[in-house]
Amino acid sequence: MKISRVIGSTISTIKSPRVMETKLLICRETDATGTEEIGTSYVATDLVDSGVGDLVLTCHGSAARQTTITKETPVDAVIMAVLDHLEVDGEVVFRK
């Protein structure tokens, strides 16, 4: 799993029927505190109705296809949780 921020959304009218009913959002991984974006952006299938600006947990690779919504679909990343707060080394570093 990765801590990421939703930084944008996608619109696609032509796509695989297996992902037709899903929302695809653009994410970027963050550091452990959720404040600094690191790495490159990627698209993830949203399972929890998150939105731009949300700090989320994402799951990647074959594990992303282990939900009832994504089973046997061509996805590589899913948003599986919206974070309410983060605690690192006993200190709350993020609160929604």
MIMIDO-498363 format. One record per residue (C-alpha): residue number from 0; residue in three letters; x, y, z. Coordinates in nm, 2 decimals, decimal comma. Last residue first. Layout:
BEGIN
SITE  seq  type      px      py      pz
SITE  NUM   ALA       X       Y       Z
...
***
This chain:
BEGIN
SITE  seq  type      px      py      pz
SITE   95   LYS   -0,86    1,59    0,76
SITE   94   ARG   -0,58    1,55    1,02
SITE   93   PHE   -0,21    1,49    0,92
SITE   92   VAL    0,11    1,47    1,12
SITE   91   VAL   -0,04    1,33    1,45
SITE   90   GLU    0,27    1,26    1,65
SITE   89   GLY    0,35    0,92    1,81
SITE   88   ASP    0,63    0,84    1,57
SITE   87   VAL    0,40    0,90    1,27
SITE   86   GLU    0,02    0,94    1,32
SITE   85   LEU   -0,19    1,00    1,01
SITE   84   HIS   -0,55    1,13    1,00
SITE   83   ASP   -0,88    1,09    0,82
SITE   82   LEU   -0,74    0,89    0,53
SITE   81   VAL   -0,96    0,79    0,24
SITE   80   ALA   -0,94    0,42    0,17
SITE   79   MET   -0,91    0,16   -0,11
SITE   78   ILE   -0,79    0,37   -0,41
SITE   77   VAL   -0,70    0,11   -0,66
SITE   76   ALA   -0,39    0,05   -0,88
SITE   75   ASP   -0,29   -0,19   -1,16
SITE   74   VAL   -0,63   -0,24   -1,33
SITE   73   PRO   -0,72   -0,46   -1,63
SITE   72   THR   -1,02   -0,63   -1,47
SITE   71   GLU   -1,06   -0,99   -1,35
SITE   70   LYS   -1,17   -0,89   -1,00
SITE   69   THR   -1,19   -0,51   -0,98
SITE   68   ILE   -1,53   -0,46   -0,82
SITE   67   THR   -1,53   -0,77   -0,59
SITE   66   THR   -1,18   -0,68   -0,48
SITE   65   GLN   -0,86   -0,87   -0,54
SITE   64   ARG   -0,75   -0,70   -0,86
SITE   63   ALA   -0,55   -0,43   -0,68
SITE   62   ALA   -0,35   -0,71   -0,52
SITE   61   SER   -0,21   -0,80   -0,86
SITE   60   GLY   -0,03   -0,48   -0,88
SITE   59   HIS   -0,10   -0,18   -0,65
SITE   58   CYS   -0,30   -0,08   -0,35
SITE   57   THR   -0,37    0,28   -0,27
SITE   56   LEU   -0,43    0,46    0,06
SITE   55   VAL   -0,57    0,81    0,03
SITE   54   LEU   -0,51    1,18    0,11
SITE   53   ASP   -0,79    1,37   -0,06
SITE   52   GLY   -0,72    1,68   -0,27
SITE   51   VAL   -0,92    1,57   -0,57
SITE   50   GLY   -1,19    1,32   -0,47
SITE   49   SER   -1,26    0,99   -0,30
SITE   48   ASP   -1,57    0,78   -0,37
SITE   47   VAL   -1,44    0,46   -0,20
SITE   46   LEU   -1,34    0,22   -0,48
SITE   45   ASP   -1,16    0,47   -0,71
SITE   44   THR   -0,96    0,30   -0,98
SITE   43   ALA   -0,61    0,44   -0,99
SITE   42   VAL   -0,42    0,65   -1,24
SITE   41   TYR   -0,05    0,73   -1,19
SITE   40   SER    0,17    1,03   -1,11
SITE   39   THR    0,54    1,01   -1,07
SITE   38   GLY    0,74    1,00   -0,75
SITE   37   ILE    0,71    1,21   -0,44
SITE   36   GLU    0,45    1,45   -0,31
SITE   35   GLU    0,54    1,62    0,02
SITE   34   THR    0,28    1,66    0,29
SITE   33   GLY    0,13    1,31    0,35
SITE   32   THR    0,35    1,26    0,66
SITE   31   ALA    0,49    0,93    0,53
SITE   30   ASP    0,60    1,09    0,20
SITE   29   THR    0,35    1,12   -0,08
SITE   28   GLU    0,25    0,91   -0,38
SITE   27   ARG    0,08    1,09   -0,67
SITE   26   CYS   -0,27    1,01   -0,78
SITE   25   ILE   -0,49    1,06   -1,09
SITE   24   LEU   -0,84    0,93   -1,06
SITE   23   LEU   -1,04    0,68   -1,26
SITE   22   LYS   -1,41    0,63   -1,16
SITE   21   THR   -1,55    0,29   -1,25
SITE   20   GLU   -1,86    0,18   -1,44
SITE   19   MET   -1,69    0,11   -1,77
SITE   18   VAL   -1,39   -0,07   -1,62
SITE   17   ARG   -1,46   -0,42   -1,76
SITE   16   PRO   -1,62   -0,27   -2,07
SITE   15   SER   -1,28   -0,14   -2,17
SITE   14   LYS   -1,27    0,23   -2,25
SITE   13   ILE   -1,43    0,49   -2,48
SITE   12   THR   -1,59    0,78   -2,30
SITE   11   SER   -1,29    0,86   -2,09
SITE   10   ILE   -1,27    1,14   -1,84
SITE    9   THR   -0,99    1,15   -1,59
SITE    8   SER   -0,95    1,31   -1,25
SITE    7   GLY   -0,68    1,50   -1,07
SITE    6   ILE   -0,43    1,53   -0,78
SITE    5   VAL   -0,55    1,25   -0,54
SITE    4   ARG   -0,28    1,24   -0,28
SITE    3   SER   -0,10    0,91   -0,20
SITE    2   ILE    0,00    0,69    0,09
SITE    1   LYS    0,10    0,36   -0,06
SITE    0   MET    0,00    0,00    0,00
***
